[in-house]
Amino acid sequence: MRCPFCGNIDTQVKDSRPAEDHVSIRRRRFCPACGGRFTTYERVQLRDLVVVKTNGRREDFDRDKLERSIRISMQKRPVDPERIDQMISGIVRRLESMGETDIPSKTIGEIVMEALARIDTVAYVRFASVYKNFQAADDFDKFVSELRPDTPPEE
C-alpha cells in the first residue's frame, strides 16, 4: 500500500481488525520512510462490475459513487448510518451475485429505489427526483401521488 504522505510503496501493517460494519477489515499502517500513520479498509469483491450507461458508455462500478448518491438522498433523515451501510453492502452483494459483469445503470437505479422505498420514503423521493430526472414540481406531485394509497376525496 502506497503511503499517502510521501508515496513510499513499502508500508507496514501495524494492526488489523474487522471494521464496524463487519464486511470490511480495518488496517492501521505505518510508513517507515516518513513515519506517517494511516488507516485503510479492505472489502471482499466477488467480481469486477462494469456499469453500462443508457447512452452505451461503459465505466467501472464505483461503490463510493453509489454510497455518495444514497447518502445524499438520506441527508438529515432519521436513519441509523449503520443501516445505510448495510443497505449499500446488500445492494453491492446483489449486483455481484447477478452473474453478469455488465450491469445496466437502469438496473442499479431500480435496485437502489427498491431498497430506499423500504427504508425511508423521503429519501426514496429524493433519489427518484434525480434518477427519473424530474423537471418541474408537477413531476414530484405525480410521483408522490402514486405512492399514496387511494383515499376518498374530502367533502
DSSP file with accessible surface (Angstrom, degrees, kcal/mol):
  #  RESIDUE AA STRUCTURE BP1 BP2  ACC     N-H-->O    O-->H-N    N-H-->O    O-->H-N    TCO  KAPPA ALPHA  PHI   PSI    X-CA   Y-CA   Z-CA
    1    1 A M              0   0  115      0, 0.0    10,-0.4     0, 0.0     2,-0.2   0.000 360.0 360.0 360.0 130.6    0.0    0.0    0.0
    2    2 A R        -     0   0  157      8,-0.1     7,-0.2     1,-0.1     6,-0.1  -0.499 360.0-113.7 -76.1 137.4    1.4    3.4   -1.0
    3    3 A C     >  -     0   0    3      5,-3.0     4,-1.6    -2,-0.2    -1,-0.1  -0.537  16.3-147.9 -69.5 129.1    1.9    6.0    1.7
    4    4 A P  T  4 S+     0   0   87      0, 0.0    -1,-0.1     0, 0.0    -2,-0.0   0.670  94.0  49.5 -73.7 -13.0   -0.5    8.9    1.2
    5    5 A F  T  4 S+     0   0  134      3,-0.1    -2,-0.0     1,-0.0    -3,-0.0   0.903 131.5   5.6 -91.4 -48.0    2.1   11.3    2.7
    6    6 A C  T  4 S-     0   0   65      2,-0.1    -4,-0.0    30,-0.0    -1,-0.0   0.522  91.6-118.4-118.0 -10.1    5.3   10.5    0.9
    7    7 A G     <  +     0   0   27     -4,-1.6     2,-0.1     1,-0.3    -5,-0.0   0.469  55.2 156.6  86.8  -0.1    4.4    8.0   -1.8
    8    8 A N        -     0   0   45      1,-0.1    -5,-3.0    -6,-0.1    -1,-0.3  -0.379  33.9-154.6 -60.2 135.6    6.6    5.2   -0.4
    9    9 A I  S    S+     0   0  114     -7,-0.2     2,-1.0     1,-0.2    -1,-0.1   0.552  76.1  81.2 -92.2  -4.2    5.3    1.8   -1.5
   10   10 A D        +     0   0  104     -7,-0.0     2,-0.3     2,-0.0    23,-0.3  -0.646  59.8 153.1-103.4  76.5    6.8   -0.1    1.4
   11   11 A T        -     0   0   16     -2,-1.0     2,-0.4   -10,-0.4    20,-0.2  -0.717  33.7-134.3-102.4 160.0    4.3    0.4    4.3
   12   12 A Q  E     -A   30   0A  79     18,-3.0    18,-2.7    -2,-0.3     2,-0.5  -0.898  10.1-127.6-118.1 141.3    3.7   -1.9    7.2
   13   13 A V  E     +A   29   0A  66     -2,-0.4    16,-0.2    16,-0.2     3,-0.1  -0.739  27.1 174.8 -84.3 123.8    0.5   -3.2    8.7
   14   14 A K  E     +     0   0A 114     14,-3.0     2,-0.3    -2,-0.5    15,-0.2   0.724  66.2   8.7 -98.8 -30.4    0.6   -2.5   12.5
   15   15 A D  E     -A   28   0A  56     13,-1.4    13,-2.7     2,-0.0     2,-0.4  -0.975  58.4-170.7-155.2 136.9   -3.0   -3.6   13.4
   16   16 A S  E     +A   27   0A  51     -2,-0.3    11,-0.2    11,-0.2     9,-0.0  -0.995  19.0 148.0-129.5 139.6   -5.9   -5.4   11.7
   17   17 A R  E     -A   26   0A 132      9,-2.1     9,-3.2    -2,-0.4    -2,-0.0  -0.978  51.9 -81.8-159.7 159.0   -9.4   -5.9   12.9
   18   18 A P  E     -A   25   0A  93      0, 0.0     7,-0.3     0, 0.0     2,-0.0  -0.390  50.0-120.4 -63.2 141.0  -12.9   -6.1   11.5
   19   19 A A    >   -     0   0    8      5,-2.8     3,-1.7     1,-0.1     5,-0.1  -0.276  31.7 -96.3 -73.8 170.5  -14.5   -2.8   10.8
   20   20 A E  T 3  S+     0   0  169      1,-0.3    -1,-0.1     2,-0.1     5,-0.0   0.795 124.6  56.7 -60.5 -29.4  -17.7   -1.7   12.5
   21   21 A D  T 3  S-     0   0   38      1,-0.1    -1,-0.3    64,-0.0    -2,-0.0   0.574  99.6-136.9 -80.7  -7.7  -19.8   -2.8    9.5
   22   22 A H  S <  S+     0   0  154     -3,-1.7    -2,-0.1     2,-0.2     3,-0.1   0.672  86.8  87.3  60.6  17.9  -18.3   -6.4    9.7
   23   23 A V  S    S+     0   0   56      1,-0.1    21,-0.7    20,-0.0     2,-0.3   0.344  87.5  43.0-120.7   2.0  -17.9   -6.5    5.9
   24   24 A S  E    S- B   0  43A   7     19,-0.2    -5,-2.8    -5,-0.1     2,-0.5  -0.927  75.5-121.7-141.7 166.2  -14.5   -4.9    5.7
   25   25 A I  E     -AB  18  42A  68     17,-2.4    17,-2.3    -2,-0.3     2,-0.5  -0.941  19.3-146.1-112.7 131.1  -11.2   -5.1    7.5
   26   26 A R  E     -AB  17  41A  68     -9,-3.2    -9,-2.1    -2,-0.5     2,-0.5  -0.835  17.8-170.6 -96.8 126.1   -9.7   -2.0    9.1
   27   27 A R  E     -AB  16  40A  53     13,-3.0    13,-2.6    -2,-0.5     2,-0.5  -0.979  15.4-150.1-122.5 127.4   -5.9   -1.9    8.9
   28   28 A R  E     -AB  15  39A  69    -13,-2.7   -14,-3.0    -2,-0.5   -13,-1.4  -0.824  26.3-166.4 -89.5 129.4   -3.6    0.6   10.7
   29   29 A R  E     -AB  13  38A  25      9,-3.4     9,-1.9    -2,-0.5     2,-0.4  -0.865  13.9-156.5-122.1 156.9   -0.5    1.2    8.6
   30   30 A F  E     -AB  12  37A  46    -18,-2.7   -18,-3.0    -2,-0.3     7,-0.2  -0.984  10.3-144.7-132.6 137.3    2.9    2.8    9.3
   31   31 A C     >  -     0   0    0      5,-2.5     4,-2.3    -2,-0.4     5,-0.2  -0.916   4.5-163.5-103.3 114.8    5.3    4.2    6.7
   32   32 A P  T  4 S+     0   0   59      0, 0.0    -1,-0.1     0, 0.0   -21,-0.1   0.773  86.5  59.9 -68.9 -21.2    9.0    3.6    7.8
   33   33 A A  T  4 S+     0   0   70    -23,-0.3   -22,-0.0     1,-0.1    -2,-0.0   0.936 127.0   8.2 -72.7 -46.2   10.2    6.3    5.3
   34   34 A C  T  4 S-     0   0   65      2,-0.1    -1,-0.1    -3,-0.1     0, 0.0   0.501  95.0-119.7-115.0  -8.6    8.3    9.3    6.7
   35   35 A G     <  +     0   0   39     -4,-2.3     2,-0.0     1,-0.2    -2,-0.0   0.529  59.2 153.2  82.3   5.0    6.8    7.9   10.0
   36   36 A G        -     0   0   14     -5,-0.2    -5,-2.5    -6,-0.1     2,-0.4  -0.331  31.4-152.8 -70.0 148.2    3.3    8.6    8.8
   37   37 A R  E     +B   30   0A 139     -7,-0.2     2,-0.3    -2,-0.0    -7,-0.2  -0.968  22.3 160.1-120.7 140.6    0.4    6.5   10.1
   38   38 A F  E     -B   29   0A  20     -9,-1.9    -9,-3.4    -2,-0.4     2,-0.4  -0.963  31.0-121.5-154.4 165.8   -2.9    6.0    8.2
   39   39 A T  E     -B   28   0A  45     -2,-0.3     2,-0.3   -11,-0.2   -11,-0.2  -0.917  21.3-172.9-115.8 139.2   -5.9    3.6    8.0
   40   40 A T  E     -B   27   0A  18    -13,-2.6   -13,-3.0    -2,-0.4     2,-0.4  -0.905  11.2-147.8-124.9 158.1   -7.1    1.5    5.1
   41   41 A Y  E     -B   26   0A 136     -2,-0.3     2,-0.4   -15,-0.2   -15,-0.2  -0.989   8.9-160.0-125.2 136.4  -10.2   -0.6    4.7
   42   42 A E  E     -B   25   0A  77    -17,-2.3   -17,-2.4    -2,-0.4     2,-0.3  -0.945   7.9-173.1-118.1 138.6  -10.4   -3.8    2.6
   43   43 A R  E     -B   24   0A  98     -2,-0.4     2,-0.3   -19,-0.2   -19,-0.2  -0.936  30.6-107.3-125.3 153.0  -13.6   -5.3    1.3
   44   44 A V        -     0   0  120    -21,-0.7     2,-0.5    -2,-0.3    -2,-0.0  -0.581  31.4-165.7 -75.7 133.0  -14.3   -8.6   -0.5
   45   45 A Q        -     0   0  118     -2,-0.3     3,-0.1     1,-0.1    48,-0.0  -0.964   8.7-168.8-123.8 114.1  -15.0   -8.0   -4.1
   46   46 A L        -     0   0  112     -2,-0.5     2,-0.3     1,-0.2    -1,-0.1   0.877  70.0 -11.2 -71.4 -39.9  -16.6  -11.0   -5.9
   47   47 A R  S    S-     0   0   90     54,-0.0     2,-0.6     2,-0.0    -1,-0.2  -0.989  73.1 -97.4-156.3 158.1  -16.2   -9.8   -9.4
   48   48 A D        -     0   0  121     -2,-0.3     2,-0.3    -3,-0.1    -3,-0.0  -0.719  44.1-154.6 -80.3 119.8  -15.3   -6.6  -11.3
   49   49 A L        -     0   0    9     -2,-0.6    12,-2.5    12,-0.1     2,-0.4  -0.736   7.7-157.5 -99.3 146.7  -18.5   -5.0  -12.4
   50   50 A V  E     -Cd  60 102B  25     51,-3.4    53,-3.1    -2,-0.3     2,-0.5  -0.987  11.7-141.2-122.5 129.7  -19.0   -2.6  -15.3
   51   51 A V  E     -Cd  59 103B  13      8,-3.4     8,-2.0    -2,-0.4     2,-0.7  -0.797   8.9-152.5 -91.8 128.0  -21.9   -0.2  -15.5
   52   52 A V  E     -Cd  58 104B  38     51,-2.4    53,-2.6    -2,-0.5    54,-0.4  -0.905  16.8-146.1-101.9 111.2  -23.4    0.2  -18.9
   53   53 A K    >   -     0   0   47      4,-3.2     3,-2.1    -2,-0.7     0, 0.0  -0.249  26.0-105.2 -72.3 165.0  -24.9    3.7  -19.2
   54   54 A T  T 3  S+     0   0  135      1,-0.3    -1,-0.1     2,-0.1    -2,-0.0   0.792 122.3  55.3 -64.3 -25.3  -28.1    4.5  -21.1
   55   55 A N  T 3  S-     0   0  115      2,-0.1    -1,-0.3     1,-0.0     3,-0.1   0.375 123.5-104.9 -87.7   4.8  -26.0    6.1  -23.9
   56   56 A G  S <  S+     0   0   48     -3,-2.1    -2,-0.1     1,-0.3     2,-0.0   0.263  75.9 138.7  93.8 -12.1  -23.9    2.9  -24.2
   57   57 A R        -     0   0  133     -5,-0.1    -4,-3.2     1,-0.0     2,-0.4  -0.356  41.3-146.6 -66.2 146.6  -20.9    4.3  -22.4
   58   58 A R  E     +C   52   0B 133     -6,-0.2     2,-0.3    -3,-0.1    -6,-0.2  -0.929  21.8 168.1-119.0 141.0  -19.2    1.8  -20.0
   59   59 A E  E     -C   51   0B  49     -8,-2.0    -8,-3.4    -2,-0.4     3,-0.1  -0.989  41.4 -92.3-147.2 153.2  -17.4    2.6  -16.8
   60   60 A D  E     -C   50   0B 126     -2,-0.3   -10,-0.2   -10,-0.2     2,-0.2  -0.365  50.4-102.0 -62.8 142.0  -16.2    0.6  -13.8
   61   61 A F        -     0   0   43    -12,-2.5     2,-0.5     1,-0.1   -12,-0.1  -0.442  35.8-158.5 -65.1 135.9  -18.6    0.2  -11.0
   62   62 A D     >  -     0   0   68     -2,-0.2     4,-1.9     1,-0.1     3,-0.3  -0.925  13.1-167.8-124.2 104.8  -17.7    2.6   -8.1
   63   63 A R  H  > S+     0   0   39     -2,-0.5     4,-2.9     1,-0.2     5,-0.2   0.872  90.9  56.8 -58.4 -37.9  -19.1    1.6   -4.7
   64   64 A D  H  > S+     0   0   91      2,-0.2     4,-2.7     1,-0.2    -1,-0.2   0.884 104.8  51.1 -63.4 -37.4  -18.1    5.1   -3.4
   65   65 A K  H  > S+     0   0   86     -3,-0.3     4,-2.2     2,-0.2    -1,-0.2   0.930 111.5  47.9 -65.8 -42.1  -20.2    6.8   -6.1
   66   66 A L  H  X S+     0   0   13     -4,-1.9     4,-2.2     1,-0.2    -2,-0.2   0.943 112.6  49.1 -61.1 -46.7  -23.2    4.6   -5.2
   67   67 A E  H  X S+     0   0   40     -4,-2.9     4,-2.9     1,-0.2     5,-0.2   0.910 109.3  52.0 -62.0 -42.5  -22.7    5.4   -1.5
   68   68 A R  H  X S+     0   0  139     -4,-2.7     4,-2.3     1,-0.2    -1,-0.2   0.929 110.2  47.9 -60.2 -45.6  -22.4    9.1   -2.1
   69   69 A S  H  X S+     0   0   44     -4,-2.2     4,-1.7     2,-0.2    -1,-0.2   0.905 114.4  46.4 -66.5 -36.5  -25.7    9.2   -4.0
   70   70 A I  H  X S+     0   0    0     -4,-2.2     4,-1.6     2,-0.2    -2,-0.2   0.934 112.1  50.0 -70.1 -43.4  -27.5    7.2   -1.4
   71   71 A R  H  < S+     0   0   76     -4,-2.9     4,-0.5     1,-0.2    -2,-0.2   0.868 107.7  54.6 -65.1 -33.7  -26.1    9.3    1.5
   72   72 A I  H >< S+     0   0  108     -4,-2.3     3,-1.1    -5,-0.2    -1,-0.2   0.938 109.4  46.9 -63.3 -43.9  -27.1   12.5   -0.3
   73   73 A S  H 3< S+     0   0    5     -4,-1.7    -1,-0.2     1,-0.2    -2,-0.2   0.798 114.0  49.0 -68.8 -23.7  -30.7   11.2   -0.5
   74   74 A M  T >< S+     0   0    8     -4,-1.6     3,-1.9    -5,-0.1     5,-0.3   0.416  80.2 137.5 -94.9   2.0  -30.6   10.2    3.1
   75   75 A Q  T <  S-     0   0  120     -3,-1.1    -3,-0.1    -4,-0.5    -4,-0.0  -0.209  78.5  -0.4 -55.4 132.2  -29.2   13.5    4.4
   76   76 A K  T 3  S+     0   0  198      1,-0.2    -1,-0.3     3,-0.1    -2,-0.0   0.723  99.3 134.2  60.4  25.7  -30.9   14.7    7.6
   77   77 A R    <   -     0   0   77     -3,-1.9     2,-2.4     2,-0.1    -1,-0.2  -0.808  68.4-114.1-102.4 148.3  -33.2   11.7    7.7
   78   78 A P  S    S+     0   0  114      0, 0.0     2,-0.5     0, 0.0    -3,-0.1  -0.298  73.0 125.5 -80.0  59.0  -33.7    9.7   11.0
   79   79 A V        -     0   0   23     -2,-2.4    -2,-0.1    -5,-0.3    -3,-0.1  -0.973  66.8-113.2-121.0 130.5  -32.0    6.6    9.7
   80   80 A D    >>  -     0   0   99     -2,-0.5     4,-1.6     1,-0.1     3,-0.7  -0.370  20.1-133.0 -60.5 130.0  -29.1    4.9   11.5
   81   81 A P  H 3> S+     0   0   76      0, 0.0     4,-2.4     0, 0.0     5,-0.2   0.840 107.3  58.6 -55.5 -32.5  -25.8    5.2    9.5
   82   82 A E  H 3> S+     0   0   94      1,-0.2     4,-2.4     2,-0.2     5,-0.2   0.891 102.9  52.5 -64.8 -36.5  -25.2    1.5   10.2
   83   83 A R  H <> S+     0   0  119     -3,-0.7     4,-2.2     2,-0.2    -1,-0.2   0.889 108.4  50.8 -65.8 -37.3  -28.5    0.7    8.5
   84   84 A I  H  X S+     0   0   10     -4,-1.6     4,-2.6     2,-0.2    -2,-0.2   0.934 109.7  50.1 -64.7 -44.3  -27.4    2.7    5.4
   85   85 A D  H  X S+     0   0   40     -4,-2.4     4,-2.6     1,-0.2    -2,-0.2   0.905 110.6  49.7 -60.3 -42.5  -24.1    0.8    5.3
   86   86 A Q  H  X S+     0   0  108     -4,-2.4     4,-2.4     2,-0.2    -1,-0.2   0.904 110.4  50.6 -62.7 -41.2  -25.9   -2.5    5.5
   87   87 A M  H  X S+     0   0   18     -4,-2.2     4,-2.4     2,-0.2    -2,-0.2   0.933 111.3  47.8 -62.6 -45.2  -28.3   -1.4    2.7
   88   88 A I  H  X S+     0   0    0     -4,-2.6     4,-2.6     2,-0.2    -2,-0.2   0.935 112.3  48.7 -62.7 -45.5  -25.3   -0.4    0.5
   89   89 A S  H  X S+     0   0    7     -4,-2.6     4,-2.7     1,-0.2    -1,-0.2   0.900 111.0  51.6 -61.3 -39.7  -23.5   -3.7    1.2
   90   90 A G  H  X S+     0   0   27     -4,-2.4     4,-2.4    -5,-0.2    -1,-0.2   0.902 109.5  49.4 -63.1 -40.9  -26.7   -5.5    0.3
   91   91 A I  H  X S+     0   0    6     -4,-2.4     4,-2.4     2,-0.2    -2,-0.2   0.943 112.4  47.4 -63.9 -45.2  -27.1   -3.7   -3.0
   92   92 A V  H  X S+     0   0   10     -4,-2.6     4,-2.8     1,-0.2     5,-0.2   0.931 112.1  49.6 -64.2 -43.6  -23.5   -4.4   -3.9
   93   93 A R  H  X S+     0   0  129     -4,-2.7     4,-2.2     1,-0.2    -1,-0.2   0.913 110.7  50.9 -60.1 -41.5  -23.8   -8.1   -3.0
   94   94 A R  H  < S+     0   0  101     -4,-2.4     4,-0.4     2,-0.2    -1,-0.2   0.916 111.3  47.2 -63.3 -42.2  -27.0   -8.3   -5.0
   95   95 A L  H >< S+     0   0    0     -4,-2.4     3,-1.0     1,-0.2     5,-0.4   0.918 113.4  48.3 -64.4 -43.3  -25.2   -6.8   -8.0
   96   96 A E  H >< S+     0   0   15     -4,-2.8     3,-0.8     1,-0.2    -1,-0.2   0.837 110.5  51.6 -67.6 -30.4  -22.2   -9.1   -7.7
   97   97 A S  T 3< S+     0   0   87     -4,-2.2    -1,-0.2     1,-0.2    -2,-0.2   0.449  82.7  90.7 -89.2   3.3  -24.4  -12.2   -7.4
   98   98 A M  T <  S-     0   0   82     -3,-1.0    -1,-0.2    -4,-0.4    -2,-0.1   0.706  94.4-127.0 -69.4 -18.9  -26.5  -11.4  -10.5
   99   99 A G  S <  S+     0   0   47     -3,-0.8     2,-0.4     1,-0.3    -1,-0.1   0.363  76.0 102.0  89.9  -6.4  -24.0  -13.4  -12.5
  100  100 A E        -     0   0  119     -5,-0.4    -1,-0.3     1,-0.1    -2,-0.2  -0.858  54.6-161.2-110.0 146.5  -23.3  -10.7  -15.0
  101  101 A T  S    S+     0   0   69     -2,-0.4   -51,-3.4     1,-0.1     2,-0.6   0.750  83.5  66.1 -92.5 -27.8  -20.3   -8.4  -15.1
  102  102 A D  E     -d   50   0B  59    -53,-0.2   -51,-0.2   -51,-0.1    -1,-0.1  -0.854  68.6-179.4 -95.4 117.5  -22.0   -5.8  -17.3
  103  103 A I  E     -d   51   0B   4    -53,-3.1   -51,-2.4    -2,-0.6     2,-0.1  -0.970  26.6-124.6-121.9 124.3  -24.9   -4.2  -15.4
  104  104 A P  E >>  -d   52   0B  61      0, 0.0     4,-1.6     0, 0.0     3,-0.6  -0.379  18.6-128.4 -63.6 141.3  -27.2   -1.6  -17.0
  105  105 A S  H 3> S+     0   0   30    -53,-2.6     4,-2.6     1,-0.2     5,-0.2   0.841 109.7  62.6 -59.7 -30.9  -27.3    1.7  -14.9
  106  106 A K  H 3> S+     0   0  133    -54,-0.4     4,-2.4     1,-0.2    -1,-0.2   0.903 101.1  51.1 -61.3 -39.7  -31.1    1.3  -15.1
  107  107 A T  H <> S+     0   0   43     -3,-0.6     4,-2.3     2,-0.2    -1,-0.2   0.921 110.2  48.7 -63.8 -44.1  -30.9   -1.9  -13.1
  108  108 A I  H  X S+     0   0   19     -4,-1.6     4,-2.5     1,-0.2     5,-0.2   0.938 111.1  50.8 -62.1 -44.7  -28.7   -0.4  -10.4
  109  109 A G  H  X S+     0   0    5     -4,-2.6     4,-2.7     1,-0.2    -2,-0.2   0.907 110.1  49.1 -59.7 -42.5  -31.2    2.6  -10.2
  110  110 A E  H  X S+     0   0   79     -4,-2.4     4,-2.4     2,-0.2    -1,-0.2   0.900 110.9  49.8 -65.9 -39.8  -34.2    0.2   -9.8
  111  111 A I  H  X S+     0   0    8     -4,-2.3     4,-2.2     2,-0.2    -2,-0.2   0.921 112.7  47.2 -65.5 -41.8  -32.4   -1.8   -7.1
  112  112 A V  H  X S+     0   0    0     -4,-2.5     4,-2.9     2,-0.2     5,-0.2   0.933 111.6  50.8 -64.5 -44.6  -31.5    1.4   -5.2
  113  113 A M  H  X S+     0   0    7     -4,-2.7     4,-2.4     1,-0.2    -2,-0.2   0.919 109.9  50.4 -58.7 -43.6  -35.0    2.7   -5.5
  114  114 A E  H  X S+     0   0   88     -4,-2.4     4,-1.1     2,-0.2    -1,-0.2   0.919 112.7  46.2 -61.4 -44.3  -36.4   -0.6   -4.2
  115  115 A A  H  X S+     0   0    4     -4,-2.2     4,-1.0     1,-0.2     3,-0.3   0.915 113.5  48.3 -66.8 -42.9  -34.1   -0.5   -1.2
  116  116 A L  H >X S+     0   0    0     -4,-2.9     4,-2.8     1,-0.2     3,-0.5   0.870 104.4  59.9 -66.1 -36.5  -34.8    3.1   -0.4
  117  117 A A  H 3< S+     0   0   43     -4,-2.4    -1,-0.2     1,-0.2    -2,-0.2   0.851 106.0  49.0 -60.9 -32.1  -38.5    2.6   -0.6
  118  118 A R  H 3< S+     0   0  165     -4,-1.1    -1,-0.2    -3,-0.3    -2,-0.2   0.755 120.2  35.3 -77.4 -24.7  -38.3    0.1    2.2
  119  119 A I  H << S-     0   0   32     -4,-1.0     2,-0.3    -3,-0.5    -2,-0.2   0.883 129.5  -3.4 -98.1 -48.3  -36.2    2.3    4.5
  120  120 A D     X  -     0   0   18     -4,-2.8     4,-2.1    -5,-0.1    -1,-0.3  -0.891  46.6-156.4-156.1 118.5  -37.4    6.0    4.0
  121  121 A T  H  > S+     0   0   87     -2,-0.3     4,-2.4     2,-0.2     5,-0.2   0.834  97.2  54.8 -68.5 -31.4  -40.0    7.4    1.7
  122  122 A V  H  > S+     0   0   54      2,-0.2     4,-2.7     1,-0.2    -1,-0.2   0.949 110.7  45.2 -66.5 -45.0  -38.4   10.9    1.7
  123  123 A A  H  > S+     0   0    0      2,-0.2     4,-2.8     1,-0.2     5,-0.2   0.891 111.0  55.6 -63.5 -35.9  -35.0    9.5    0.6
  124  124 A Y  H  X S+     0   0   41     -4,-2.1     4,-2.5    -8,-0.4    -2,-0.2   0.939 110.2  44.1 -61.2 -45.9  -36.9    7.4   -1.9
  125  125 A V  H  X S+     0   0   24     -4,-2.4     4,-2.2     2,-0.2    -2,-0.2   0.913 112.9  52.3 -68.3 -40.2  -38.5   10.5   -3.5
  126  126 A R  H  X S+     0   0   93     -4,-2.7     4,-1.0     2,-0.2    -2,-0.2   0.937 112.8  43.9 -59.6 -48.8  -35.2   12.5   -3.3
  127  127 A F  H >X S+     0   0   28     -4,-2.8     4,-3.1     1,-0.2     3,-0.7   0.924 112.4  53.4 -63.3 -41.9  -33.3    9.7   -5.2
  128  128 A A  H 3X S+     0   0    0     -4,-2.5     4,-3.2    -5,-0.2     6,-0.2   0.859  99.8  62.1 -61.7 -35.2  -36.2    9.3   -7.6
  129  129 A S  H 3<>S+     0   0   26     -4,-2.2     5,-2.3     1,-0.2    -1,-0.2   0.862 114.8  33.0 -62.7 -32.5  -36.1   13.0   -8.4
  130  130 A V  H X<5S+     0   0  118     -4,-1.0     3,-0.9    -3,-0.7    -2,-0.2   0.908 120.6  49.2 -84.8 -47.1  -32.5   12.7   -9.7
  131  131 A Y  H 3<5S+     0   0   64     -4,-3.1    -3,-0.2     1,-0.3    -2,-0.2   0.907 119.6  37.0 -61.5 -42.2  -32.9    9.1  -11.1
  132  132 A K  T 3<5S-     0   0   96     -4,-3.2    -1,-0.3    -5,-0.2    -2,-0.1   0.379 109.6-124.9 -93.7   3.6  -36.1    9.9  -13.0
  133  133 A N  T < 5 -     0   0  108     -3,-0.9    -3,-0.2    -5,-0.2    -4,-0.1   0.918  26.8-154.1  56.7  56.7  -34.9   13.4  -13.9
  134  134 A F      < -     0   0   33     -5,-2.3    -1,-0.2    -6,-0.2     3,-0.1  -0.367  15.6-176.7 -60.7 136.8  -37.8   15.4  -12.6
  135  135 A Q        +     0   0  142      1,-0.2     2,-0.3    -2,-0.1    -1,-0.1   0.640  60.7  18.3-110.0 -21.7  -38.1   18.8  -14.4
  136  136 A A  S >> S-     0   0   50      1,-0.1     3,-1.2     0, 0.0     4,-1.0  -0.936  81.1 -99.7-146.6 168.2  -40.9   20.5  -12.6
  137  137 A A  H 3> S+     0   0   75     -2,-0.3     4,-2.4     1,-0.3     3,-0.2   0.823 117.9  65.6 -60.8 -31.0  -42.9   20.5   -9.4
  138  138 A D  H 3> S+     0   0  123      1,-0.2     4,-2.8     2,-0.2    -1,-0.3   0.836  94.8  58.5 -60.8 -32.4  -45.6   18.6  -11.2
  139  139 A D  H <> S+     0   0   58     -3,-1.2     4,-2.2     2,-0.2    -1,-0.2   0.918 108.0  45.3 -63.4 -41.8  -43.2   15.7  -11.6
  140  140 A F  H  X S+     0   0   85     -4,-1.0     4,-3.0    -3,-0.2     5,-0.3   0.936 112.7  51.4 -63.3 -47.1  -42.9   15.5   -7.8
  141  141 A D  H  X S+     0   0  105     -4,-2.4     4,-2.4     1,-0.2    -2,-0.2   0.923 111.7  45.9 -57.6 -47.0  -46.6   15.8   -7.4
  142  142 A K  H  X S+     0   0  134     -4,-2.8     4,-1.5     2,-0.2    -1,-0.2   0.925 114.4  47.9 -63.5 -45.0  -47.4   13.0   -9.8
  143  143 A F  H  X S+     0   0   16     -4,-2.2     4,-0.8    -5,-0.2     3,-0.2   0.934 113.8  46.1 -63.5 -46.1  -44.7   10.7   -8.3
  144  144 A V  H >X S+     0   0   36     -4,-3.0     4,-1.3     1,-0.2     3,-0.8   0.891 107.9  56.9 -67.0 -35.9  -45.8   11.3   -4.7
  145  145 A S  H 3< S+     0   0   60     -4,-2.4    -1,-0.2    -5,-0.3    -2,-0.2   0.850 102.9  55.7 -65.5 -28.4  -49.5   10.8   -5.6
  146  146 A E  H 3< S+     0   0  125     -4,-1.5    -1,-0.3    -3,-0.2    -2,-0.2   0.768 104.3  54.9 -72.2 -23.2  -48.5    7.3   -7.0
  147  147 A L  H << S+     0   0   71     -4,-0.8    -1,-0.2    -3,-0.8    -2,-0.2   0.813  94.1  82.2 -75.6 -32.4  -47.0    6.5   -3.6
  148  148 A R  S  < S-     0   0  148     -4,-1.3     3,-0.1    -3,-0.1     2,-0.0  -0.529  84.8-118.6 -78.3 140.1  -50.2    7.3   -1.7
  149  149 A P        -     0   0  105      0, 0.0     2,-0.2     0, 0.0    -1,-0.1  -0.367  48.1 -81.9 -68.8 154.0  -53.0    4.7   -1.4
  150  150 A D        -     0   0  168     -4,-0.1    -4,-0.0    -2,-0.0    -5,-0.0  -0.398  53.6-171.9 -60.2 124.3  -56.3    5.8   -3.0
  151  151 A T        -     0   0  109     -2,-0.2     3,-0.1    -3,-0.1    -3,-0.0  -0.955  28.2-108.5-119.3 141.4  -58.1    7.9   -0.5
  152  152 A P        -     0   0  112      0, 0.0     2,-0.0     0, 0.0     0, 0.0  -0.387  44.0-100.7 -66.2 142.6  -61.7    9.1   -1.0
  153  153 A P        -     0   0  120      0, 0.0     2,-0.2     0, 0.0     0, 0.0  -0.361  38.7-112.8 -64.0 144.5  -61.9   12.8   -1.7
  154  154 A E              0   0  193      1,-0.1    -3,-0.0    -3,-0.1     0, 0.0  -0.516 360.0 360.0 -79.8 147.5  -62.9   15.0    1.2
  155  155 A E              0   0  239     -2,-0.2    -1,-0.1     0, 0.0     0, 0.0  -0.574 360.0 360.0 -96.8 360.0  -66.3   16.7    1.1
